Amino acid sequence: MSRIGKLPITIPAGVTFKVSDDNVVSVKGKEGELSQAVHPSIKIKLEEGKATCEIDEAYDLSPKQKQAFHGLYRSLLHNMVVGVSEGYEKRMELVGVGYRVSNQGNIMEFSLGYTHSIVIQLPPEIKVETKSERNQNPLIILRSCDKQLLGQVCAKIRSFRKPEPYKGKGILFVGEKIRRKSGKSASAK
């Protein structure tokens, strides 16, 4: 059995957790509603505010694949429960001279030192806020109940200008440390 898969999922008050006959789990809370199809080799049991994932031994898969599914679906369901009850937030900052960002609803416009500005339309599940204060790096705050979608959007935004190791410029997460390289002039001595 998977170590993560064995852990029960605590369902907080105000969150409805439903499992349909075709193994689709629906979770609804104050932050939103999410659903996830679960592989038939995993059975979800509800009992007194807790959900547990169990491996169906009758299903024909390798033991390693069953363990992998066990941990995977338990993590996905836990992320859904946390997402609809508390939500997820990611903060990113733009480090570089002249780097700017603005948003009109879910449409973001980036000025990242290219000859053109980059415009991106975010999914409706993601709430975005941008802050540009004097003498500070522009800040992007993304919030969503869907952890997978939020991570995917952050990766897409980061791909516009990945942090580089020589000057430390680019789009990075708040608090992220970039390993700096010394460059040509340091090695020429």
SEFIVEX-164350 format. One line per 3 residues: number of its first residue (from 0); their letters; for each residue x, y, z of N, C-alpha, C. Coordinates in nm, 2 decimals, always signed. Layout:
NUM> A> X:Y:Z:X:Y:Z:X:Y:Z ~ ... $
REM end
This chain:
0> MSR> +0.08:-0.12:+0.00:+0.00:+0.00:+0.00:+0.09:+0.13:+0.00 ~ +0.03:+0.23:-0.06:+0.10:+0.36:-0.06:+0.09:+0.42:+0.07 ~ +0.20:+0.48:+0.12:+0.20:+0.55:+0.25:+0.11:+0.67:+0.25 $
3> IGK> +0.11:+0.75:+0.14:+0.02:+0.86:+0.13:-0.12:+0.81:+0.11 ~ -0.14:+0.71:+0.03:-0.28:+0.66:+0.00:-0.35:+0.61:+0.12 ~ -0.28:+0.56:+0.22:-0.34:+0.51:+0.35:-0.40:+0.62:+0.43 $
6> LPI> -0.35:+0.75:+0.42:-0.40:+0.85:+0.50:-0.54:+0.89:+0.47 ~ -0.62:+0.91:+0.58:-0.76:+0.95:+0.55:-0.77:+1.10:+0.51 ~ -0.87:+1.14:+0.44:-0.90:+1.27:+0.39:-1.00:+1.33:+0.49 $
9> TIP> -0.97:+1.43:+0.56:-1.07:+1.49:+0.66:-1.15:+1.59:+0.58 ~ -1.28:+1.58:+0.59:-1.37:+1.67:+0.51:-1.42:+1.77:+0.61 ~ -1.39:+1.90:+0.60:-1.43:+2.00:+0.69:-1.58:+2.03:+0.68 $
12> AGV> -1.63:+2.10:+0.78:-1.77:+2.14:+0.77:-1.79:+2.24:+0.66 ~ -1.91:+2.23:+0.59:-1.94:+2.32:+0.48:-1.89:+2.27:+0.35 ~ -1.83:+2.15:+0.35:-1.78:+2.09:+0.22:-1.87:+1.96:+0.20 $
15> TFK> -1.92:+1.95:+0.08:-2.00:+1.83:+0.04:-1.91:+1.74:-0.05 ~ -1.90:+1.62:-0.02:-1.81:+1.52:-0.09:-1.90:+1.41:-0.14 ~ -1.91:+1.39:-0.27:-2.00:+1.29:-0.33:-1.92:+1.20:-0.42 $
18> VSD> -1.95:+1.07:-0.42:-1.89:+0.97:-0.51:-2.01:+0.91:-0.59 ~ -2.00:+0.93:-0.72:-2.11:+0.87:-0.81:-2.08:+0.72:-0.84 ~ -2.17:+0.66:-0.90:-2.16:+0.52:-0.94:-2.05:+0.49:-1.03 $
21> DNV> -2.02:+0.58:-1.12:-1.91:+0.56:-1.22:-1.78:+0.62:-1.17 ~ -1.76:+0.62:-1.04:-1.63:+0.66:-0.97:-1.59:+0.80:-1.01 ~ -1.68:+0.90:-1.01:-1.65:+1.04:-1.03:-1.68:+1.10:-0.89 $
24> VSV> -1.57:+1.17:-0.84:-1.59:+1.24:-0.71:-1.61:+1.39:-0.73 ~ -1.72:+1.44:-0.67:-1.75:+1.58:-0.68:-1.74:+1.64:-0.54 ~ -1.67:+1.75:-0.53:-1.65:+1.82:-0.40:-1.69:+1.97:-0.42 $
27> KGK> -1.78:+2.01:-0.33:-1.83:+2.15:-0.34:-1.81:+2.22:-0.20 ~ -1.77:+2.34:-0.21:-1.74:+2.42:-0.09:-1.76:+2.57:-0.12 ~ -1.72:+2.66:-0.02:-1.74:+2.80:-0.04:-1.66:+2.86:-0.15 $
30> EGE> -1.54:+2.80:-0.18:-1.45:+2.86:-0.28:-1.49:+2.81:-0.43 ~ -1.57:+2.70:-0.44:-1.60:+2.66:-0.57:-1.64:+2.51:-0.57 ~ -1.64:+2.45:-0.69:-1.68:+2.31:-0.71:-1.59:+2.24:-0.80 $
33> LSQ> -1.54:+2.12:-0.77:-1.45:+2.05:-0.85:-1.49:+1.90:-0.86 ~ -1.45:+1.84:-0.97:-1.48:+1.70:-0.98:-1.36:+1.63:-1.05 ~ -1.35:+1.50:-1.01:-1.23:+1.42:-1.06:-1.28:+1.28:-1.08 $
36> AVH> -1.25:+1.22:-1.20:-1.27:+1.08:-1.23:-1.16:+1.00:-1.16 ~ -1.20:+0.89:-1.10:-1.11:+0.81:-1.03:-1.10:+0.67:-1.10 ~ -0.98:+0.62:-1.11:-0.96:+0.49:-1.18:-1.04:+0.38:-1.10 $
39> PSI> -1.10:+0.29:-1.18:-1.18:+0.18:-1.11:-1.11:+0.09:-1.01 ~ -0.97:+0.09:-1.02:-0.90:+0.01:-0.92:-0.90:+0.07:-0.78 ~ -0.94:+0.19:-0.77:-0.94:+0.26:-0.64:-1.09:+0.28:-0.59 $
42> KIK> -1.12:+0.24:-0.47:-1.25:+0.26:-0.42:-1.25:+0.36:-0.31 ~ -1.34:+0.46:-0.31:-1.35:+0.56:-0.21:-1.46:+0.53:-0.11 ~ -1.43:+0.54:+0.02:-1.53:+0.51:+0.12:-1.55:+0.63:+0.21 $
45> LEE> -1.67:+0.67:+0.23:-1.71:+0.78:+0.32:-1.76:+0.73:+0.45 ~ -1.70:+0.79:+0.56:-1.75:+0.75:+0.69:-1.72:+0.87:+0.79 ~ -1.82:+0.93:+0.85:-1.81:+1.02:+0.96:-1.71:+1.14:+0.93 $
48> GKA> -1.73:+1.21:+0.82:-1.64:+1.33:+0.80:-1.50:+1.29:+0.75 ~ -1.48:+1.17:+0.71:-1.35:+1.13:+0.65:-1.38:+1.04:+0.53 ~ -1.29:+1.06:+0.43:-1.29:+0.97:+0.31:-1.16:+0.90:+0.31 $
51> TCE> -1.17:+0.77:+0.27:-1.05:+0.69:+0.26:-1.04:+0.63:+0.12 ~ -0.92:+0.61:+0.07:-0.90:+0.54:-0.06:-0.85:+0.40:-0.04 ~ -0.91:+0.30:-0.10:-0.87:+0.16:-0.08:-0.85:+0.10:-0.22 $
54> IDE> -0.75:+0.01:-0.23:-0.72:-0.06:-0.35:-0.82:-0.18:-0.37 ~ -0.88:-0.19:-0.49:-0.96:-0.30:-0.52:-0.87:-0.41:-0.58 ~ -0.85:-0.51:-0.50:-0.76:-0.62:-0.53:-0.81:-0.70:-0.65 $
57> AYD> -0.94:-0.70:-0.68:-1.00:-0.78:-0.79:-0.96:-0.72:-0.92 ~ -0.93:-0.59:-0.93:-0.90:-0.53:-1.05:-0.76:-0.58:-1.10 ~ -0.75:-0.60:-1.23:-0.63:-0.66:-1.29:-0.53:-0.55:-1.33 $
60> LSP> -0.44:-0.52:-1.24:-0.33:-0.43:-1.27:-0.21:-0.48:-1.19 ~ -0.09:-0.43:-1.23:+0.03:-0.47:-1.15:+0.03:-0.41:-1.01 ~ +0.09:-0.47:-0.91:+0.08:-0.41:-0.78:+0.15:-0.27:-0.77 $
63> KQK> +0.25:-0.25:-0.85:+0.32:-0.12:-0.85:+0.22:-0.01:-0.90 ~ +0.15:-0.05:-1.01:+0.06:+0.05:-1.07:-0.06:+0.08:-0.97 ~ -0.11:-0.02:-0.90:-0.21:+0.00:-0.80:-0.17:+0.09:-0.69 $
66> QAF> -0.04:+0.07:-0.64:+0.01:+0.16:-0.54:+0.02:+0.30:-0.59 ~ +0.07:+0.32:-0.71:+0.08:+0.45:-0.77:-0.05:+0.52:-0.78 ~ -0.15:+0.45:-0.83:-0.29:+0.51:-0.84:-0.34:+0.54:-0.70 $
69> HGL> -0.31:+0.46:-0.60:-0.36:+0.48:-0.46:-0.31:+0.61:-0.41 ~ -0.18:+0.64:-0.42:-0.13:+0.77:-0.37:-0.17:+0.88:-0.45 ~ -0.17:+0.87:-0.58:-0.21:+0.97:-0.68:-0.35:+1.02:-0.65 $
72> YRS> -0.45:+0.93:-0.64:-0.59:+0.98:-0.63:-0.62:+1.03:-0.49 ~ -0.55:+0.98:-0.39:-0.56:+1.03:-0.25:-0.51:+1.18:-0.25 ~ -0.40:+1.20:-0.31:-0.35:+1.34:-0.32:-0.44:+1.43:-0.40 $
75> LLH> -0.49:+1.39:-0.51:-0.58:+1.47:-0.59:-0.71:+1.51:-0.51 ~ -0.76:+1.41:-0.45:-0.89:+1.43:-0.37:-0.86:+1.52:-0.25 ~ -0.75:+1.51:-0.18:-0.71:+1.60:-0.07:-0.69:+1.74:-0.12 $
78> NMV> -0.63:+1.76:-0.24:-0.61:+1.89:-0.29:-0.74:+1.95:-0.33 ~ -0.84:+1.87:-0.38:-0.97:+1.92:-0.41:-1.04:+1.97:-0.28 ~ -1.03:+1.90:-0.18:-1.10:+1.93:-0.05:-1.04:+2.06:+0.01 $
81> VGV> -0.91:+2.07:+0.01:-0.84:+2.19:+0.06:-0.88:+2.31:-0.03 ~ -0.88:+2.29:-0.16:-0.91:+2.40:-0.26:-1.05:+2.46:-0.24 ~ -1.15:+2.37:-0.23:-1.29:+2.42:-0.22:-1.31:+2.48:-0.08 $
84> SEG> -1.24:+2.44:+0.02:-1.26:+2.50:+0.16:-1.17:+2.62:+0.19 ~ -1.05:+2.62:+0.15:-0.96:+2.73:+0.18:-0.91:+2.81:+0.05 ~ -0.89:+2.73:-0.06:-0.84:+2.79:-0.18:-0.68:+2.79:-0.18 $
87> YEK> -0.63:+2.81:-0.30:-0.48:+2.82:-0.31:-0.44:+2.96:-0.36 ~ -0.32:+3.00:-0.33:-0.27:+3.13:-0.37:-0.13:+3.12:-0.41 ~ -0.09:+3.18:-0.52:+0.05:+3.19:-0.57:+0.08:+3.33:-0.59 $
90> RME> +0.20:+3.37:-0.55:+0.25:+3.51:-0.57:+0.38:+3.50:-0.65 ~ +0.38:+3.59:-0.75:+0.49:+3.59:-0.84:+0.54:+3.74:-0.86 ~ +0.67:+3.76:-0.88:+0.72:+3.90:-0.89:+0.80:+3.90:-1.02 $
93> LVG> +0.80:+4.02:-1.08:+0.87:+4.05:-1.20:+1.00:+4.13:-1.16 ~ +1.12:+4.06:-1.19:+1.24:+4.13:-1.15:+1.31:+4.17:-1.28 ~ +1.33:+4.30:-1.30:+1.40:+4.35:-1.42:+1.36:+4.49:-1.44 $
96> VGY> +1.45:+4.57:-1.50:+1.42:+4.71:-1.53:+1.32:+4.71:-1.64 ~ +1.21:+4.79:-1.62:+1.11:+4.81:-1.72:+1.01:+4.70:-1.73 ~ +1.01:+4.59:-1.65:+0.92:+4.48:-1.65:+0.79:+4.53:-1.58 $
99> RVS> +0.68:+4.52:-1.65:+0.55:+4.56:-1.60:+0.44:+4.46:-1.63 ~ +0.33:+4.47:-1.55:+0.22:+4.38:-1.57:+0.09:+4.46:-1.53 ~ -0.02:+4.43:-1.60:-0.14:+4.49:-1.57:-0.25:+4.39:-1.61 $
102> NQG> -0.37:+4.41:-1.55:-0.48:+4.32:-1.58:-0.61:+4.40:-1.59 ~ -0.69:+4.35:-1.68:-0.83:+4.40:-1.70:-0.92:+4.27:-1.68 ~ -0.97:+4.25:-1.56:-1.04:+4.13:-1.53:-0.94:+4.01:-1.54 $
105> NIM> -0.97:+3.91:-1.63:-0.89:+3.79:-1.64:-0.79:+3.80:-1.76 ~ -0.78:+3.92:-1.82:-0.68:+3.94:-1.93:-0.56:+4.01:-1.87 ~ -0.44:+3.95:-1.89:-0.32:+4.01:-1.83:-0.23:+4.06:-1.95 $
108> EFS> -0.17:+4.17:-1.93:-0.07:+4.22:-2.03:+0.06:+4.24:-1.96 ~ +0.16:+4.18:-2.02:+0.30:+4.18:-1.97:+0.39:+4.27:-2.06 ~ +0.48:+4.35:-2.00:+0.58:+4.42:-2.08:+0.71:+4.37:-2.02 $
111> LGY> +0.78:+4.28:-2.09:+0.90:+4.20:-2.04:+1.03:+4.23:-2.12 ~ +1.04:+4.34:-2.18:+1.16:+4.37:-2.25:+1.17:+4.32:-2.39 ~ +1.06:+4.26:-2.44:+1.05:+4.22:-2.58:+1.00:+4.34:-2.66 $
114> THS> +1.00:+4.33:-2.80:+0.96:+4.43:-2.88:+0.80:+4.45:-2.88 ~ +0.73:+4.35:-2.82:+0.59:+4.35:-2.82:+0.55:+4.32:-2.67 ~ +0.42:+4.35:-2.64:+0.37:+4.31:-2.51:+0.30:+4.18:-2.53 $
117> IVI> +0.30:+4.10:-2.42:+0.24:+3.97:-2.42:+0.10:+3.98:-2.35 ~ +0.00:+3.93:-2.41:-0.14:+3.93:-2.36:-0.18:+3.79:-2.34 ~ -0.24:+3.76:-2.22:-0.28:+3.62:-2.19:-0.42:+3.63:-2.13 $
120> QLP> -0.51:+3.54:-2.17:-0.64:+3.53:-2.12:-0.64:+3.41:-2.02 ~ -0.67:+3.44:-1.89:-0.67:+3.34:-1.79:-0.81:+3.27:-1.78 ~ -0.81:+3.14:-1.74:-0.94:+3.07:-1.72:-1.03:+3.14:-1.62 $
123> PEI> -1.16:+3.13:-1.63:-1.25:+3.20:-1.53:-1.24:+3.15:-1.39 ~ -1.18:+3.03:-1.37:-1.16:+2.98:-1.23:-1.05:+3.05:-1.15 ~ -0.97:+3.13:-1.22:-0.86:+3.19:-1.16:-0.88:+3.34:-1.14 $
126> KVE> -0.86:+3.39:-1.01:-0.88:+3.53:-0.98:-0.74:+3.59:-0.98 ~ -0.72:+3.70:-1.05:-0.59:+3.76:-1.05:-0.59:+3.90:-1.00 ~ -0.48:+3.94:-0.94:-0.46:+4.08:-0.88:-0.32:+4.12:-0.91 $
129> TKS> -0.30:+4.24:-0.96:-0.16:+4.29:-0.99:-0.13:+4.41:-0.90 ~ -0.01:+4.42:-0.85:+0.03:+4.54:-0.77:+0.16:+4.59:-0.83 ~ +0.16:+4.72:-0.85:+0.28:+4.79:-0.89:+0.30:+4.91:-0.80 $
132> ERN> +0.40:+4.90:-0.71:+0.43:+5.01:-0.62:+0.57:+5.06:-0.65 ~ +0.59:+5.19:-0.62:+0.71:+5.26:-0.65:+0.83:+5.19:-0.57 ~ +0.94:+5.17:-0.64:+1.06:+5.12:-0.58:+1.04:+4.97:-0.54 $
135> QNP> +0.95:+4.90:-0.59:+0.93:+4.76:-0.56:+0.90:+4.69:-0.69 ~ +0.93:+4.56:-0.70:+0.90:+4.48:-0.82:+0.75:+4.46:-0.83 ~ +0.70:+4.46:-0.96:+0.56:+4.43:-0.98:+0.52:+4.29:-0.93 $
138> LII> +0.40:+4.28:-0.87:+0.36:+4.16:-0.81:+0.23:+4.11:-0.87 ~ +0.23:+3.98:-0.89:+0.11:+3.91:-0.94:+0.06:+3.81:-0.84 ~ -0.07:+3.83:-0.80:-0.13:+3.74:-0.70:-0.24:+3.66:-0.77 $
141> LRS> -0.22:+3.52:-0.78:-0.32:+3.44:-0.84:-0.39:+3.35:-0.74 ~ -0.52:+3.34:-0.74:-0.60:+3.26:-0.65:-0.69:+3.17:-0.72 ~ -0.71:+3.04:-0.67:-0.80:+2.95:-0.73:-0.83:+2.83:-0.64 $
144> CDK> -0.94:+2.76:-0.66:-0.96:+2.64:-0.58:-0.90:+2.52:-0.65 ~ -0.86:+2.53:-0.77:-0.80:+2.42:-0.85:-0.65:+2.43:-0.85 ~ -0.58:+2.34:-0.77:-0.44:+2.35:-0.75:-0.36:+2.32:-0.88 $
147> QLL> -0.41:+2.22:-0.96:-0.35:+2.18:-1.09:-0.35:+2.30:-1.19 ~ -0.47:+2.36:-1.20:-0.49:+2.46:-1.30:-0.40:+2.59:-1.26 ~ -0.40:+2.62:-1.13:-0.32:+2.73:-1.08:-0.17:+2.71:-1.11 $
150> GQV> -0.12:+2.59:-1.08:+0.02:+2.56:-1.11:+0.05:+2.56:-1.26 ~ -0.04:+2.52:-1.34:-0.02:+2.52:-1.49:-0.02:+2.67:-1.54 ~ -0.11:+2.75:-1.49:-0.11:+2.89:-1.53:+0.02:+2.96:-1.48 $
153> CAK> +0.07:+2.93:-1.36:+0.19:+2.99:-1.31:+0.31:+2.95:-1.40 ~ +0.31:+2.82:-1.44:+0.42:+2.77:-1.53:+0.42:+2.84:-1.66 ~ +0.30:+2.87:-1.71:+0.29:+2.94:-1.84:+0.34:+3.08:-1.83 $
156> IRS> +0.30:+3.15:-1.72:+0.34:+3.29:-1.70:+0.49:+3.29:-1.68 ~ +0.54:+3.20:-1.61:+0.69:+3.20:-1.58:+0.77:+3.17:-1.71 ~ +0.71:+3.10:-1.81:+0.78:+3.06:-1.93:+0.80:+3.19:-2.02 $
159> FRK> +0.73:+3.30:-1.99:+0.75:+3.42:-2.07:+0.89:+3.48:-2.05 ~ +0.94:+3.47:-1.93:+1.07:+3.52:-1.90:+1.12:+3.44:-1.78 ~ +1.19:+3.33:-1.80:+1.24:+3.24:-1.69:+1.35:+3.32:-1.62 $
162> PEP> +1.37:+3.30:-1.49:+1.47:+3.36:-1.42:+1.61:+3.32:-1.47 ~ +1.70:+3.41:-1.49:+1.83:+3.38:-1.54:+1.93:+3.39:-1.43 ~ +2.04:+3.31:-1.43:+2.13:+3.31:-1.32:+2.24:+3.42:-1.31 $
165> YKG> +2.25:+3.50:-1.42:+2.36:+3.60:-1.42:+2.32:+3.73:-1.35 ~ +2.20:+3.78:-1.39:+2.16:+3.91:-1.33:+2.03:+3.88:-1.23 ~ +1.97:+3.77:-1.24:+1.86:+3.73:-1.16:+1.73:+3.79:-1.21 $
168> KGI> +1.73:+3.83:-1.34:+1.61:+3.89:-1.39:+1.51:+3.78:-1.44 ~ +1.38:+3.81:-1.44:+1.28:+3.72:-1.49:+1.16:+3.72:-1.40 ~ +1.07:+3.63:-1.42:+0.95:+3.61:-1.34:+0.97:+3.50:-1.25 $
171> LFV> +0.96:+3.53:-1.12:+0.99:+3.42:-1.02:+0.89:+3.43:-0.91 ~ +0.87:+3.32:-0.83:+0.78:+3.32:-0.72:+0.84:+3.40:-0.60 ~ +0.75:+3.46:-0.52:+0.80:+3.54:-0.41:+0.87:+3.45:-0.31 $
174> GEK> +0.99:+3.49:-0.27:+1.07:+3.41:-0.18:+1.16:+3.31:-0.24 ~ +1.15:+3.30:-0.37:+1.24:+3.20:-0.45:+1.38:+3.25:-0.46 ~ +1.48:+3.17:-0.43:+1.62:+3.21:-0.44:+1.67:+3.15:-0.57 $
177> IRR> +1.74:+3.24:-0.65:+1.80:+3.20:-0.78:+1.95:+3.18:-0.75 ~ +2.00:+3.07:-0.79:+2.14:+3.04:-0.78:+2.22:+3.13:-0.88 ~ +2.30:+3.22:-0.83:+2.36:+3.31:-0.92:+2.50:+3.26:-0.97 $
180> KSG> +2.53:+3.29:-1.09:+2.66:+3.26:-1.15:+2.74:+3.38:-1.16 ~ +2.87:+3.37:-1.16:+2.96:+3.49:-1.16:+2.98:+3.55:-1.30 ~ +2.97:+3.47:-1.40:+2.99:+3.53:-1.54:+3.13:+3.52:-1.59 $
183> KSA> +3.16:+3.58:-1.71:+3.29:+3.57:-1.77:+3.40:+3.64:-1.70 ~ +3.37:+3.76:-1.65:+3.47:+3.84:-1.59:+3.54:+3.78:-1.46 ~ +3.46:+3.70:-1.39:+3.52:+3.64:-1.27:+3.61:+3.53:-1.30 $
186> SAK> +3.59:+3.46:-1.41:+3.67:+3.34:-1.44:+3.80:+3.38:-1.52 ~ +3.80:+3.51:-1.57:+3.92:+3.55:-1.65:+4.04:+3.59:-1.57 ~ +4.03:+3.59:-1.44:+4.14:+3.63:-1.35:+4.24:+3.53:-1.34 $
REM end
